[in-house]
C-alpha cells in the first residue's frame, strides 16, 4: 500500500527513498539460509542487493564505474558460487536491489545520491567484515 506523505512532513525525494527502500524488504529478503551455508551468507546476499542498487543508481546519476556493477556481480558469482541454486539466489537479490530503485527513480535526485553513498559505505563495511573475519 502506498500512502501520500504529508506535504509539510517530508519532501518528495524522501518519500521516494522510503518507497525504494521498502521495495527491498520482501519475502525473498527474509529467506531462511540453509544449514550448510557459510556463516556470512546473509551478508553476501545483502551485498548482492547493494550491487544491484548501485548498478541502477550510479549510471542514473552519471557516475561512471569501471568495471560496471553488473560485471562486478559476475566476478563475485564466479568466485563465490558453485551451486546453481545459490547462484540464483544471489542473482535474485541483485535484481531485487535494481528493481527497488528503478521503480522509485527516473532521474537522479538528492535522495538517490544519499542512497548511493550509504550503499557504497555499507558494501565496503560488509566486504571488510567478511574478508577480515572469514578470509583465507
Secondary structure, DSSP 8 states (H G I E B T S, - for coil): ------TTTS-HHHHHHHHHHHHH-SGGGG----TTS-TTHHHHHHHHHHHHHHHHHHHHTT---SS-HHHHHHHHHHHH--SHHHHHHHHHHHHHHHHHHHHH-SS--HHHHHHHHHHHHHHHHHHHHHHHHH--
